[in-house]
Amino acid sequence: RLLTRLIFIWFLKEKGLVPNKLFDEKYLKNIVKDFGKGNNYYNAILQNLFFATLNRPMDDRGWAEDKGFPANKKDFGVKSLYRYEDKFLISKEEVISELFKNIPFINGGLFDCLDKDKVYIDGFSRNEKKQAKISDELFFNEEGTIVDLSKYGLSKNAEVRGLINILKSYNFTTDEATPIDQEIALDPELLGKVFENLLASYNPETNTTARKATGSYYTPREIVDYMVEESLREYLKTKVPEAENILDDLFSYSDEELEISDDLRKKLIQAIDQVKIIDPACGSGAFPMGILHKLVFLLQKLDPSNKVWYELQVDRIKKESKEALEIAKDENTLKELLNEVKEHFDESINYPDYARKLYLIENCIYGVDIQPIAIQISKLRFFISLILDQKVDRNKPNFGILTLPNLETKFISANALIGLEKPTQKSFRNKEIEKLEQELKFLRHRYFRIKSRAEKIQLQNKDKELREKLKNALINDGWSDKVAEKIANFDIFDQNASADWFDPEWMFGVVDGFDIVIGNPPYVRQEKIKPIKPILQKQNYEVFTSTADLYVYFYEKGYHLLKEHGILAYITSNKWMRAKYGEKLRKFLKEKTTILEIIDFSGYKVFEQTV
């Protein structure tokens, strides 16, 4: 999490939103007490930057009091106030005016302090024994520093350098490269590769690499781009059959203007607006990000002025506002929401792609992964993508930067292979359950746009109340206590947790399935999944065999996540095509699906890491 935050901040620095001096050793020696000799840099600079600056509105920043518990009581548990004044060589007032004053409020959840509260102890305790201690050397060691990393399976005399010095050595670019536009630099897409390796790093609990346990492998961008494009082509052919003849032109990187009728143009834009796509094992977000950029590319060609896209978002807001008032008693006024839409499309504030990306993320793209840190990384890439399409204006509030959305309701950590045991489908739906479910759906959709911490906490508490009511309603309707408890205990806002089950209806509010399921399911050999085989067998997978590797189950799960005529696109091992354990999967696909294309990469090294 520290790495994700630092890298995001580095992109902010490149955009001029965070000052260079916060990473300048010569400057910091006159600002931070005992700089370079202890742990003060993380506490004094980074914690205050993360939590008290980027996570707090510019006009509402201040210090926590240091006058003993009775006087400090009002600030207990408030993680967004400046602390550690004793670690600075300058006054409290100078800390804000010299270091943090000209940094905008970002929001987005990336800088929420996720430490669990304890009685009389928070993440910024003044008790030295309870403070986070991260050596300044971790950030500023010079190249060639020798460190013993033997306990991590690495060299006893490893040459390392500090994180800040590593970041300084890269040329950060602000665009995710496409297959026809690649730069030798650290762009946001290449971060995916960096973080897939982070996800595969040493696991001290098992003395193995996490890759062996989780099957995480970075998918090359050319593969992602091909799978994304082919999936979207098939979706659009199904949704707008009359567009089939112009799809080559639509997906072409040619600068020539697309010549189609206004009616067909609008149908295609509507189809994009309505698509729902999920990656059930999203890792560092390669496929969700690939989807986002391809859809933005299509909208650029179909609607250069954003006129139709704007009209569709206004129509959606009007419809949602009406439903929210009827079902959830939502007090947000239509006028406020429409003003927000205008702000998002305002090209004096944002580049045109900002509004395209924001509403695609809000309404079309979903991700699931069993590792919470993978979800954090996926969200990071979307945050970077959004922030880079905003224009900086020092004369406007918050320097013209719109706060980032909250993506907790779009990317969740859960075990996608394990569903809920639901009672036999009844001929009618329980009205009380349906009403509570709709309230949860509207609340979580609204959470996407919420900015202030107070409003977030209010909605989180309301979500908890609704889940408790829902639990009782489900039990009364014949659901098992265990399943009802699982639904009630699933806190979508807890960024540290990973649910041991997944259900798109209860987690995302998606009842009718997805148009596209896409991804690179984890490659974990059957010997490594022995503990979960009985659980998988209880899920009644038709493809279950005692010798099947983990990815086999993702095929059937992906099929069940789809709408009728939906598209599934995976890159996996090809062993299921010939191995005995793949016999049931081959039968399943033959009987239940229409196979549009299989590409066999035998003889080609698609992945840098061999599997």
N, C-alpha and C positions, 0 to 999 in steps of 0.2 A: 504493500500500500504506500509505503514511503517512496518507493521508486516511481509508482504511477503519479503520485502528486508532484514529485520533483520534475518529471518529464513534462507534465502538463504546464507547470510553472515556466519551464524553459521555453515552451512555445509562446506563452504569454510574454516572456521577456523579449523574444524575437519580434513580437508585435508591438513592443514598446509599452506594455502595460505593467510590467514589473521591472524595477530599476536594476541595472547591472551591479551596482555597489553592494547589493545584498550577497553577492558571490565573489567580491573582490577582497582577497586576503589582506592587502596593504591597508585598505580602508577599514576593514573589520577589526584590525588590531587596535584601533583607536575608539572602537564602539563597544566591543564585547569584552568583558573582563576575562583575563587569562585565555584569550583566544589562541587556539592551536595547542593548548596544553591540557585541556580537560574535555568537558561535555557541554559547554555552554552554548555553542553555536546552534545545536538542534533546539534546545529549550528557548533561548532568547530570540533567535531569528526565525527558525522554521516553524516552530509551534505557533508563535504569534502571527506569522504570515499565513499559515494554513487556516487557523481557527478563528483568530480575532480580526483578521483583515479580509481575506477572500470570502469568508463565510459571514460577514457582517456588513450591513449597509454603510456607506461612507460617512453619512451624517449621524451615525449612531454608535460610533466606536469609542471605547474608553477602557479604563483600568479597573480591575477587581481591587477592592479595598484590602489592605493588610493591617487590620486592627483587631485581630482575634476573632473567634468564631461568632460571637453575638453580632458584631458589626458586619461580618462577612456573610451572614446567613442568607441574605437576599441574593447573593451571587453564587451560593452553593449549587453545583450541578450545571451552572451556566458556563459552557466551554468556549464561548465566543467573546471573552474579555481578555485584554492584555494582562500578562502575568510575568513574573521573574524580573521585576525591576532591579533586584539586587545583582543581576548578572550583566548589567549594562554599565558602561563608563560615562554615559550621558544621562540627562534627566528624563523623567517619564514623558514630559511634554515634548522633548526633543526626539524621543523614540518615535512618537507618532508623526511629528512634523517632518523629521528628516528621513525616516525610513519607510513609513507605511501610508502616509497621507494620500499620495497620488496613485494608489492602487485601487482599481474598481472592485465592487462587490460582484462575485461570480455566481454563487448559489450552486445548484446542481447535485448536491449530496457528496461530491468528491471531497469536500473539505469539512464535512460533518465529523466531529470527534466521535469515534465509534467505541471508545472505552466504556465499559460497563460501570455505572455508578455504584459506589459503595458508601455506606453510611460514614459521613464526615471525611470521605476521601474522594477527590475527583482526579481527572487526568492531569491537573496542574497543581498537585499538592506542593505546599511549601516545605513539607517534610522531605529532606534530602533522600532518605531511604526509599521513598515511594515515588520519586521522580523518574521519568524515563531518562536513561543514560545512554547516549550514543556519542562515541568519541568524535571529536573534531577531525581526527585522522581519517575516519571513514570518508569524510567529504573532501579533505584537502591534501592527502598524502601525495607527494611528488612521484613521478614515474620512476620505477626501479626500486621502490620500497619493498623490502623482503618480509613476507609474513608466512607463518606456519599454518598451512591449510590441510594438513595431513588427516585431521579428524573428519574432514569432509570428502575424503577420497581423492584429494588433490595433492600437489607438491608440498613437501615440508619447507621448501625455500621458494615459495611462489612470489613472482614479481607482481605487485599490484599498484594501483594509483587510486586516488580519491574520486568519489562520484562526481563532484563538481568539476574536477579536472578532466574526467572522462567526457562529461557533457560539453565542456568548452572545446574539446578537440573535434567535435562534429559540426558540419554545416547543416543546420536545421532548415528544411524547406517547409512550406506551408500547404503543399498540395499532395494528396494521395496520388501516387503515380498510377497511370493506366498502362496496359501492355504496350501502347504506342508512345508513351511519354514517361520515360524512366530517367531519373537523375541519380548521379553518384552522390547521394547525400542521405541524411536521416530524415526521411519523410514520414508522415503519420502511418502510412501503410507498412513501411519497413519495421515500424515499432512492433507490429504484430509478430514478425519473425523473432524480434528480440524477446518479446514476452512469452512466446511459445517455449522458448528455451528457458525462460524464467520459471514457467509452469512445470518444466521437466527437470528442475534443479533438485539438488540433494534433499532427501526427506530424512531428518534425524531420527524419526520414530521407527523407521523400517530399515535404515542403513542402505537404502536403494535410491535410485533416482525416481522422482515422481512420474517420469515418463513411463517407466515399467508398470506402475500401478494404474495410471490414468489413460495411457495410450494416446497422449497428446502429441500431435505432429503438425508442424506448420505446413499449410497448403499453399503451394506456389501461386502467385497472383494470376498467371496465365490460365491455370486450371480453374481458379475461382471465376475468372472473367468468362470463360467458355461455358461453365455450368450455369452461371447466372443468366447469361444471354439466352442459352437454349431453353431454359426454364421459362423465362419471360416471353420468349417467342411462342412457345406452346400455350402459355396462359392467354396471351392476346389473341391467338388463332381461335381458341375456344370461346373467349369472351366477346370478341369482335370478328366473326368469321369473314366479313367483307374486307377486312384489312390485310388478309394474308398476302396479297400481291404486292403490298407496299412495305412489308416488314424488312426486306433487305435494305431498302433506302432508309428506313427509320433507324435501323441499328448501325448503319454505315457511319464511319468517322468523317465522311465527306462534308465539306462546308456548304455544299449546294443546298438551297432552300427546298424543303419538303413540299411537293406539290400534291395536295389532297384537298378534298372538299371540307368546308367548315364543319359539316355534320359528322363526317368520319373523324376529323381531328378531335372534336368534342367527345365522341364515343371512346376514343383511345385514352384521352385524359381522364375521363370518368372511370375507365377500367383500371388505370393506374391508381386513382384515388381510392378505389374499392378493394384493391388486392390485399390479402393478408398472407404474410410469409413468416415462417419460423425455422430457425436452426435449433434442433433439440440437443446439440452438443457443441455450442458455439465457440468454446475455447477463447481465443483472444479477439474474436469478432470478425474474422476474415470474410465469411460469407454474408453476414448482415451488412457489413460495410461495403462489400462488393455490390450487394443489392441496392443499397442507398445510392451509390454513385451511378449505377446503370440507370436507375429510375430518374435521377436528376438529369442525366444526359438525355434521356428520352423526352422529358418535359422541356428541356432547353430547345429541342428541335420542334416539338409540337406546339409549344406555347411560349415563345421568346419573351413576350411582354408580361407573362404571368397573369394575364387577364382572366382566362378561364379558370386557372388554378385558384385565383382569389375568389371568384364567384362560388366555386365549389366549397371552399372553406367557410364562406359566409353562410351559405345554405346549411352546412352541417351545424354550425354554431346555433343558428335559429332553431333547427330541429332538436338539437341536444338541450337547448335552454328550455324549450317547451316541455320536453320529457322530464328534465330534471326538476322543474317546478311541480309537475304532476306526481312524480314518483318519489323523489328524494327531498322535496321541499328545499331545493338548492336556492340560496338567497342571492347568488351572483346575478347581477342584472344583465340583460341582453346587451345594453348599451356598453357596459364595461368590457364585455367579451368582444364585441365588435370593434371597439377601440384598440384592443390588443391585436386583433387580426390586422387592422390598418397599420399598426406600428411594425408588425412583423414584415409587412410588404413594403414599408416605406424605404425607398432606395436612397434616401438621404442618410439613413441610419445603417442599412444593411445592403449587401450585394444581393442580387436577385435569387441566388441559390439558397440563401438563408431560409426564406419562406418555403421553398421547395423541400429542403431537408427537414425542417422543423415538423411539418405536417405529415411527411412520409414516416418519420420516426414515431410521431404520436399515434398514427392510425394504421400503419401498414406492416411494421417490422417488429419481430419478437425474437428473443433469444433465451435459451436455457443452458445451464451447465452445472455439473455437480460440484464444481469448485468455486467458492465465493470469490477468490482472487481472480479467476477467469472472468467472472461477471464484472468485477471492478475494472479490469483491463478493457473489456468490450465497451463499457460506458465511457471510459477515458477517451477512446478513439472517436466516439460520437461527439463528446464534448469538444475535442480539438477541432473536429470538422465544423461544428457550429460556430465556435468562437472566431475561427479564421474567416468566416463570411460576414463578420460585422465590421463596421467602419468606426475608427476611433475619432472622437471629436472632443477635445479637452474643454470646450465651451458648454457642453451639454451635461446634464445630471449623469453621474456614473460614467462620464466620458463617452456617452452615447452607447455604452455596452448594455445590451439587454441581458438580464440574468438567464442562466442556463436552466433548462427544464429538469425536472426530477425523473430519472430513468428507472427508479426502483420498480415501477409497475410495468416496465417494458423488458427488462432483463432480470431474470431471477435465477437463484441457485437452487436446483432441485434435481432429483434423480428421475430423468425423463422416462425411464423404462418401467417404473413402478406406478401403477394407477391406483385409484380408489376402488374399494369394493362397494359398489352401489347396489341398493335393493332392486329387485325386479321392476322393470319399467312399468309404470301405471298408465292407464288410459287417459289420465288427466294429471296436470301438475298442481301441486299444492300452492295455493294462492299466496299464503304467507311466506313460504320459501321463495317463491318467484319474486315477491316484492322486496324481500331482504337482499336477494341476490342482485336485483337491479340497483338497489341503493348502494351496495358495495361497488358495483361496476361504475356508477356515476361518481362516487367518491374518489375511486382510484384514478379515474380519468381526469377528474378535477385536480388531483394531487400533482399530475404531470406539470401543471402550469403555476402551482403555488410558489411564492417567492420568500415570504418571511418565515423565520423559524417558529414564531408563535402560531401561525396558521398551519404549519406542518404538524406541530404537536397536537393541535386541536383536531385535525383530520385523522391523525394516527390514533388518538383516543376514541374518536367516533368509529373508526374502523374496528377497533377492538370491541366496542360495545355491540356493533352489528354482528360480529363473528360469534359473540356469546349468545345473542338472541337466535342466530342462525343454528347454532348447535342444538339449542332446546327444540327449535322447530323441526330439525332433521330427526332428532330422537323420537319426537312425537309422531313423525311421519313414517317410522319404521326403519330408519337408518341405525346401524350399530353405534353404540356409545364410542367405540374406538375410532371409527371413521369420522363421526361428528366432532370428536375431540381434535382429530388431526386438522380438520378444516378450521376449527376455532383457534387452534394454537399456531396456525401458519401466519406469521407476521411478515408481510411482504416488505416492510420497511426495515427489517433487521438485516443489515448488510454483512453481518458476521455469520449468519446462519445458512444452512443448506437443508432444504426439506428432503425427507426420505421418500417422497412421492411427488407425482406431478399430475395435474389435471387442468387443461386449458380453460375450462368453464369457470372453475373456482379461483384460478390464479390470474387469468387474463380477461375473463368475461367473454371468451370466444366460445360460442355454443355450436355453431354450424361447421366448424373445422376451418382449415387453412387452404388457400389456393395453391401454395407451393411449400413443400418441405424440402430443405436443402442442407447439405453439410458434409462433414468429414467425420463420421462416427468414430469413437475411440477404438483403437486396435489393441485389444487386451486378449491374450491367449487364454484358452479355456482353463488351463491349469491355475491361472491367477484369479479366477472368479469362482472357485469352489464354494466359498462361504455364501455367495448370493445365489447359487444355482437353485436351491430349494425355494427361494423367494421368487425367482423368475418362473419356476415351474408352477407355482401357485397362481401366477398371473395368467395361466392358461394360454400361453403363446403357442400358436399352431406350429411354429418353426422350432420349438424347443427340442433339443437333444442334449444329452449329458456331455457331449464333446464339442459343442458349438462355441466358437469365439464370440466375444461380446457384441461385435458389430452386427451379427446376424439378427439379433433382437431389435436393433434399430430399424431394420427394413420393415418388419411388421408394425412396430410402433409408428413409424412414419406413415405407413399406409392408413392406419386408423386415425391419424391426426388430420388427414386430408378430407376436403369436401369431395363430393362426387365430381369426377372428371378433373380432380386435382393432379398436380405434377409433383413427383418425387425425384430428386436428383442427389445421388450420393457418390462420393469417391471412397472406395473401400478396397480391402484385399480381394483378390479374385479367387480365393480358395473355395468359396461356396459354390463355384461353378463346376468343380470337379470332385471335391471331398465328399465323403459319406455324410458328414454332418450337414452338408448343404442340400441334401436331397429334399428335405421338407420345405426349405426356402425356395428351391427351384419349382416345386409343385405349387407352392403358395403364389408365387409370382405368375406362373403360367395360368392358373385358374382365376385369379382375382384382378390381374392388371393387364394392361396393354403395354408391352415393352417398346418404347420408341427408339431407344438407342443404347447399345453397350459398347464401350471402348475398352479394349484390353491392352494394358500397358506392359504386358510381359516383355522382358528384355530391355525396358526403359527404366532409368532411375528417376522417378518422379520426385521422391522425397530425399532430401539430403541425409536424413537419418534413416538407416535401413530398418525395415520392420520384418 
